Amino acid sequence: MNKKAIIIAPRALYVCAPAFDAEPDDEGWYGHVITCTEKLDGGWYKIVTPYRYETYAHKDDMLFDKAEIARREGEDTKLLRVWALAGDVHTEATHNGNVLITLYRGAIVEKIEDENVRAGWTHVRLYGGAEGYMRSLQLGAYYDKPALGEEELRNAVVSLAKQYLGTQYRWGGKTPLGIDCSGLVGSCYLMYGVDMYRNADIKEGFCVHEIERKDMKKGDMLFFKGHVAMYIGDGKYIHSTSRAGSDGVVINSLCPCDPDYREDLANGVLAVGSIF
């Protein structure tokens, strides 16, 4: 079975086994096209995400519609990403219009060309045909492949990661509602069209490869036992941690002289990875 579907939930639940009470595994972003490889009982499917991660999702979070999928993947369809942490889709181009749906960073919508739309607003189409309006500042480019040079991309992913500071830790999370360590690092690169392995590992066949620690630059990854962080320069790194007292996205240091130094992680680096 290889059947495509579009994620239509603002935050689709991906789990380690086909059951609602199974361990969280990942989260799907609105507008992603996934491939169902096996149909299971209770409305569950085994799926493969666009970034080649195998997991389980429920039919309630998906739209099986060949015409919608063809439109979503069509060359003439103008796609935009939600770059704001969250954005409402309104029934009218006004702040007091009814809200159709709230989307989170990473969601993909279709832009409708509309010369008459109110300034500061963008006319969008949702999957299934409903139309609405989003604030233009909440939207940005959709990258389906890397489009930035190395230095620009390194700076961009670090800047994006810092926007998650204070976000709570959530196992399997990948939205501003809650995010885990590999969700943070992977999301920042995925927004710029770079697919990497979902979990905190350097996995063969994916873009991250091991480098010497002395060659580490901003945007590279620090791998620990069951954990990953993004190096941001000057001996510091950003990560999502479940440690009591942090419980979310914070910046820590590799330097003992800094007040945000974490000895356990500084001494626990197993590898340094990079896509460059």
Secondary structure, 3 states (H helix, E strand, C coil): CCEEEEECCCEEEEECCCCCCCCEEEEEECCCEEEEEEECHHHEEEEECCCCCEEEEEHHHEECCHHHHHHHCCCCCCEEEECCCEEEEECCCCCCCCEEEEEECCCEEEECCCCCCCCCEEEEECCCCCEEEEEHHHEEECCCCCCCCHHHHHHHHHHHHHCCCCCEECCCCEECCEECHHHHHHHHHHCCCCCCCCCCCCCCCCCCEEECHHHCCCCCEEEECCEEEEEEECCEEEEEECCCCCCEEEEEECCCCCCCECHHHHCCCCEEEECC
